[in-house]
Amino acid sequence: MNDEYTPLLARQPILDRAMKVVGYELLCRPIPNASQEWQDNFGDRATSEVIIGAYNELGIEVVTGGLPAYINFTRYWIANPPLLGPSPIVAEILEHIDIDEELIKLVKRLRKLKYMVALDDYTGQPLPEKLLQHLDIIKVDMLAIDGAEQLREIIQQYQRPGLRWLAEKVETMADFEACLAAGCDLFQGYFYSKPNILYGRRIPDNKIAVLRLLKVLNNPDADIDEATRILQSDPQLSFKLLQMVNSAYVGCANEVSSIPRAIMIVGFDRIRSWSNIIALGRLDDKPGILREQAVMRACLARELAPVWKKILPEDAFTMGLFSLLDAFVDIPIGHLCNKMYLASDLTAALTTGSGEMGGLLQAVLSMERGDWLQLDWQSITSKGIDVESLGKCYQRALKEARELLSVLQ
């Protein structure tokens, strides 16, 4: 396989006004670049790879959980839409496609086939009425317009019944709130994963309790017996852990009824990883997507750990999970690492991105965003993994994260 033209699958959540996930954009980015020339020559193949990967190899339920899948449609795919069954699809019309009479006819046909249609990367240029009346969603590129005030003017100019506005590339909570006030219905970006740090504010009791539990469980010098006693003293946590051990996810032949027995069967490291997820889930002032993103990072880090060789899989899992710890508790990550006495290599990875663990974390973050240009390809290929295998790691992590989250619900 020619790696230069191998598209890799990634996804980005789309949130509503309550920060609930209501869909995913499926990203298919090329190696080594996403130039206009590449899109012209290989865009059809990229869309094909997204569809094959999401529907045939993984299953769309794993990728989107049954929510709408937003997929970039080239002109070829607008004219030749795949018939993929009941899962809702939003066909995104790419910004460089010429809007002519033929395109309008094709868009009308898409909607008759039960597709929703979105205009992608809109930047404020005049919108022809003949296209506007057939759009379900307009995605506004917030980095290409003059902020929320221009967004408000655009919405006021073109709004009609049934049309929804999606602000994309929203990266801070302040941007989210401004787009919300301007009249947007949907939001895309990683604003929800940024900590809202207010110095001098008292830390809520529930967050203090969670941090104490995480500190005991993840202390590199912790005694397993002491950690077991902590787990047993927390009825809710014990119940959740035993529920997981006895689920189809683990597949135990006989029912497990105690924490010590659970540790014997699946190992303390795995029990600790699950306990970390459950503990973070108690912070109910954060949107559910934050835990989903943390679990996905953890699963992807664990999938990639064997490639790094020196990093144990469960240590990689913890690193991925804790990479969003500051966003969960709204405390700077450096302060958290010091307070919790985390291992030095984990602390270095989380605070400065350095060391072997830091290299793994940077790979996870790049894959999460579909930002393949930021991957250290020379380092990765020197570890004996090619582009296709990297894509398979991402797919397995998606499946693992979906299964894990379903057990935790």
C-alpha positions in Angstrom: 0.0 0.0 0.0 1.3 3.5 -0.9 1.2 5.4 2.5 1.2 8.7 0.7 -2.3 8.1 -0.5 -3.6 6.2 2.5 -6.5 8.0 4.2 -6.9 7.4 8.0 -10.2 7.6 9.8 -10.8 9.9 12.8 -14.0 11.4 14.2 -15.0 14.6 15.9 -18.1 15.0 18.1 -20.9 17.5 17.3 -22.6 18.9 20.3 -26.0 20.7 20.9 -26.7 23.7 23.0 -26.7 21.6 26.2 -23.3 20.1 25.2 -24.8 16.7 24.5 -23.3 14.7 21.6 -25.8 14.6 18.7 -23.5 13.4 15.9 -19.9 12.8 14.7 -18.1 14.1 11.7 -16.1 11.3 10.2 -12.7 12.7 9.1 -10.6 11.0 6.5 -7.3 12.8 6.2 -4.5 11.9 3.7 -0.9 11.2 4.3 1.2 13.4 4.1 -1.0 16.4 3.3 -4.6 17.6 2.7 -3.8 19.9 -0.2 -6.4 21.0 -2.7 -4.4 18.9 -5.3 -4.8 15.9 -3.1 -8.5 16.5 -2.7 -9.0 16.9 -6.4 -7.2 13.7 -7.2 -8.0 11.5 -4.2 -11.1 13.0 -2.5 -13.4 10.5 -3.9 -11.3 7.7 -2.6 -11.1 9.4 0.8 -14.8 9.5 1.1 -15.0 5.8 0.0 -12.4 4.9 2.7 -14.5 6.6 5.4 -17.6 4.8 4.3 -15.9 1.4 4.1 -14.2 1.8 7.4 -17.2 3.1 9.3 -19.8 0.8 7.8 -18.1 -2.4 6.8 -14.9 -2.8 8.9 -16.1 -1.4 12.3 -19.8 -1.0 12.0 -21.4 2.4 12.2 -22.9 1.7 15.6 -19.4 1.4 17.0 -18.2 4.7 15.4 -21.3 6.9 16.1 -23.4 5.0 18.5 -26.4 5.4 16.1 -26.1 9.2 15.9 -25.9 11.0 12.6 -22.6 10.6 10.7 -21.3 13.8 9.0 -19.3 12.8 5.9 -17.6 15.0 3.3 -19.1 14.4 -0.1 -17.2 15.2 -3.2 -19.2 16.0 -6.3 -18.9 12.4 -7.4 -20.5 11.1 -4.2 -23.2 13.8 -4.3 -24.1 12.4 -7.8 -23.6 8.7 -6.7 -24.7 8.6 -3.0 -24.3 5.2 -1.3 -27.4 3.5 0.1 -26.3 2.5 3.6 -29.4 1.6 5.5 -31.2 3.4 8.4 -28.3 5.2 10.1 -28.7 8.9 9.4 -26.1 10.6 7.3 -25.3 14.2 6.9 -23.7 14.8 3.5 -21.3 17.8 3.7 -20.9 19.8 0.5 -17.3 20.8 0.4 -16.5 24.4 0.2 -14.6 24.3 -3.2 -17.5 22.6 -5.1 -19.1 24.8 -7.7 -22.7 25.6 -7.0 -24.6 25.2 -10.3 -27.9 24.0 -11.6 -26.7 20.4 -11.8 -25.6 20.5 -8.2 -28.9 21.9 -7.0 -30.7 18.9 -8.7 -28.3 16.5 -7.1 -28.8 18.0 -3.6 -32.6 17.8 -4.1 -32.2 14.1 -4.9 -30.0 13.5 -1.8 -32.8 14.9 0.4 -35.4 12.6 -1.3 -33.1 9.7 -0.4 -33.4 10.8 3.3 -29.9 12.3 3.5 -29.5 15.5 5.5 -27.4 18.1 3.6 -24.9 20.5 5.2 -22.8 23.3 3.6 -19.3 22.9 5.0 -16.8 25.6 5.9 -19.0 28.6 5.2 -17.2 31.9 5.6 -19.8 34.5 4.9 -19.9 34.6 1.1 -23.3 35.3 -0.6 -25.6 32.2 -0.4 -27.8 31.6 -3.4 -31.4 31.1 -2.5 -31.7 28.1 -4.8 -29.2 26.2 -2.6 -30.2 27.7 0.7 -33.7 26.2 0.5 -32.3 22.7 0.3 -29.9 22.9 3.2 -30.5 21.4 6.6 -27.3 22.7 8.2 -24.8 25.4 7.5 -21.4 24.9 9.1 -19.7 28.2 9.8 -15.9 28.3 10.1 -15.3 30.5 13.1 -11.7 31.0 12.4 -12.5 32.5 8.9 -15.1 35.1 10.0 -14.9 38.2 12.2 -16.1 36.5 15.4 -19.6 36.1 17.0 -20.9 39.4 15.8 -20.5 38.5 12.2 -22.0 35.1 13.0 -25.1 36.8 14.4 -25.4 38.9 11.3 -25.1 35.9 9.0 -27.7 34.0 10.9 -30.1 36.9 10.9 -29.6 37.3 7.1 -30.2 33.7 6.0 -32.2 32.1 8.8 -35.3 30.2 7.7 -37.5 27.6 9.4 -35.8 24.2 9.8 -32.3 25.5 9.0 -29.7 24.8 11.8 -26.4 26.6 12.2 -23.2 24.8 13.3 -20.2 26.7 14.6 -17.1 24.7 13.8 -13.5 25.2 15.2 -14.9 26.4 18.5 -11.9 26.0 20.9 -12.8 27.8 24.2 -15.8 28.0 26.5 -16.0 31.8 25.8 -16.3 31.1 22.1 -19.0 28.5 22.7 -21.0 30.9 24.8 -20.6 33.6 22.2 -21.8 31.3 19.4 -24.6 30.1 21.6 -25.8 33.7 22.2 -25.4 34.4 18.4 -28.0 31.8 17.7 -26.1 28.6 16.8 -27.7 25.2 17.4 -24.7 22.9 17.0 -21.0 23.1 17.9 -17.8 21.4 16.8 -14.4 21.8 18.4 -12.7 20.9 21.6 -13.9 23.7 23.8 -15.4 21.3 26.3 -12.1 19.7 27.0 -10.4 22.9 28.3 -10.2 23.5 32.0 -12.1 26.5 33.4 -9.5 27.5 35.9 -10.5 30.3 38.4 -7.8 30.9 40.9 -8.8 31.5 44.5 -12.0 29.5 44.1 -12.8 26.7 46.7 -12.6 23.2 45.2 -16.0 21.5 45.6 -16.2 18.6 48.0 -17.1 16.0 45.3 -13.9 16.9 43.4 -11.8 16.7 46.5 -13.2 13.2 47.2 -12.5 12.1 43.7 -8.9 13.4 43.8 -8.3 11.6 47.1 -9.4 8.3 45.6 -7.3 8.8 42.5 -4.3 9.7 44.6 -4.5 6.5 46.6 -5.1 4.3 43.5 -2.4 5.8 41.4 0.4 6.3 43.9 3.4 4.3 42.5 4.3 3.2 46.0 0.8 2.2 47.0 0.2 -1.1 48.7 -2.3 -3.3 46.8 -3.9 -4.4 50.1 -4.5 -0.7 51.1 -6.0 0.1 47.7 -8.2 -3.0 48.0 -9.5 -1.8 51.3 -10.2 1.7 49.8 -12.2 0.1 47.0 -14.1 -2.2 49.4 -15.1 0.7 51.6 -16.8 2.5 48.7 -20.1 0.5 48.0 -20.9 2.4 44.8 -17.5 1.9 43.4 -17.4 -1.8 44.4 -20.8 -2.4 42.8 -19.7 -0.8 39.6 -16.4 -2.8 39.5 -18.1 -6.1 40.1 -20.8 -5.2 37.5 -18.0 -4.8 35.0 -16.1 -7.9 35.9 -19.3 -10.0 35.6 -20.3 -8.4 32.3 -20.0 -9.9 28.8 -17.2 -7.3 28.3 -14.9 -9.5 30.5 -16.7 -12.9 30.0 -16.0 -14.6 33.3 -17.4 -18.2 33.5 -18.5 -17.8 37.2 -19.9 -14.8 39.0 -17.4 -12.8 40.9 -18.7 -11.4 44.2 -15.8 -9.7 45.9 -13.1 -7.1 45.1 -10.2 -9.4 46.0 -11.5 -12.1 43.7 -12.0 -9.5 40.9 -8.4 -8.4 41.3 -7.2 -12.0 41.1 -9.1 -12.6 37.9 -8.4 -9.4 35.9 -5.4 -8.0 37.8 -5.0 -4.9 39.9 -3.8 -2.7 37.1 -7.0 -3.3 35.1 -9.2 -2.8 38.3 -7.3 0.5 38.9 -7.9 1.7 35.4 -11.7 1.0 35.6 -11.8 2.6 39.1 -10.2 5.8 37.6 -12.9 6.0 34.9 -15.7 5.4 37.5 -14.3 8.0 39.8 -14.1 10.7 37.0 -17.7 9.8 36.1 -18.8 11.1 39.5 -18.0 14.6 38.4 -21.5 15.2 37.0 -20.9 19.0 36.4 -19.0 18.0 33.2 -20.5 17.0 29.8 -20.6 13.3 29.1 -18.4 13.8 26.0 -15.5 14.6 28.3 -15.5 11.2 29.8 -16.0 9.6 26.4 -13.0 11.5 25.0 -10.8 10.5 28.0 -11.8 6.8 27.6 -11.0 6.9 23.9 -7.6 8.5 24.6 -6.9 5.8 27.2 -7.9 3.0 24.9 -5.9 4.3 22.0 -2.8 4.8 24.2 -3.2 1.2 25.4 -3.5 0.0 21.8 -0.3 1.8 20.8 1.7 1.0 24.0 3.2 -2.3 22.5 4.7 -0.2 19.7 6.5 2.0 22.3 7.7 -1.3 24.0 9.0 0.4 27.2 5.5 1.5 28.3 3.1 -0.9 30.0 -0.4 -1.0 28.5 -2.2 -0.1 31.7 0.2 2.8 32.4 -0.5 4.1 28.9 -4.3 3.7 29.7 -3.9 5.8 32.8 -1.9 8.4 30.9 -4.6 8.8 28.3 -7.3 9.0 30.9 -5.5 11.6 33.0 -4.6 13.7 30.0 -8.0 15.4 30.6 -7.9 15.4 34.4 -7.4 19.2 34.5 -10.6 19.6 32.4 -12.5 17.3 34.8 -11.6 19.2 38.0 -10.6 22.7 36.6 -7.2 22.6 38.3 -3.9 23.0 36.4 -2.4 19.7 35.4 1.0 20.4 37.0 -0.6 21.2 40.4 -2.6 17.9 40.1 0.4 15.8 39.4 2.2 17.2 42.4 -0.7 16.8 44.7 -1.3 13.2 43.6 2.3 12.1 43.7 2.1 10.5 40.2 5.0 8.6 38.8 7.7 10.9 37.3 7.4 9.6 33.7 3.6 10.0 33.8 4.0 13.5 35.3 6.5 14.5 32.6 4.2 13.3 29.8 1.2 15.1 31.2 2.9 18.4 32.0 5.5 18.8 29.3 4.9 16.0 26.7 8.4 14.7 27.3 9.9 11.3 27.5 8.6 8.0 25.9 5.2 8.5 27.5 5.1 12.1 26.2 5.8 10.8 22.7 3.0 8.3 23.0 0.6 11.0 24.3 1.4 13.4 21.4 0.7 10.6 18.9 -2.7 9.9 20.6 -3.6 13.6 20.5 -2.7 13.9 16.8 -4.7 10.8 15.9 -7.7 12.1 18.0 -7.8 15.3 15.9 -7.0 13.5 12.6 -3.9 15.8 12.5 -1.6 13.4 10.8 0.9 16.0 9.8 1.8 16.5 13.5 2.7 12.8 13.9 6.4 12.0 14.1 6.3 9.5 11.2 10.0 8.8 11.2 9.8 7.8 14.9 6.7 5.8 14.4 7.8 3.8 11.4 11.1 3.2 13.1 9.1 1.3 15.8 7.9 -1.1 13.1 4.3 0.1 12.5 3.0 1.3 9.1 0.1 3.6 8.3 -2.4 0.8 7.8 -1.6 -0.8 11.2 -1.9 2.6 12.9 -5.4 2.9 11.4 -6.2 -0.5 12.8 -5.1 0.5 16.2 -7.5 3.5 16.1 -10.4 1.2 15.0 -9.7 -1.3 17.8 -9.6 1.6 20.3 -12.9 2.9 19.1 -14.5 -0.5 19.6 -12.9 -1.0 23.0 -14.0 2.5 24.2 -17.6 2.0 23.0 -17.8 -1.4 24.8 -16.3 0.0 28.0 -18.6 3.0 28.1 -21.6 0.9 27.5 -20.8 -1.3 30.5 -20.2 1.9 32.6 -23.7 3.4 31.8 
